[in-house]
Amino acid sequence: MANHYQAYLKTDLETQSIPKIVSTAYERINFELKQAINSIEARNIRSKLDHVYRALEIIRVLRLGLDFEKGGEIAKNLDNIYEFLERHISLGNLKNDTKTISEAISILNTIKSGWDEIS
């Protein structure tokens, strides 16, 4: 059964536009960060770490996918934003600070709305 699901996901990814893929990645980061906040509030450190790790990994993949030659100034700006988000989320993680993580979610939602407009 897992192979059918993986095949579906692969086909779905291959047929989506880049803006849609990025928007979907933002949705997943948002989900992971909200789960991290829930875990902090529940004092479940292991769960918090798992969710923060997943969110940061997605951001790292987005950074690796930036094409600075074709993307120019936009790619540079996104790289700066992603770097800021990585630091901000890591700080929230270290301090168990839900407000800091919520701020990262807010920034992500602002960027996501731009991607949604072009997808």
Secondary structure, DSSP 8 states (H G I E B T S, - for coil): -HHHHHHHHHHHHHHS-HHHHHHHHHHHHHHHHHHHHHHHHTT-HHHHHHHHHHHHHHHHHHHHT--HHHHHHHHHHHHHHHHHHHHHHHHHHHHT-HHHHHHHHHHHHHHHHHHHHH-
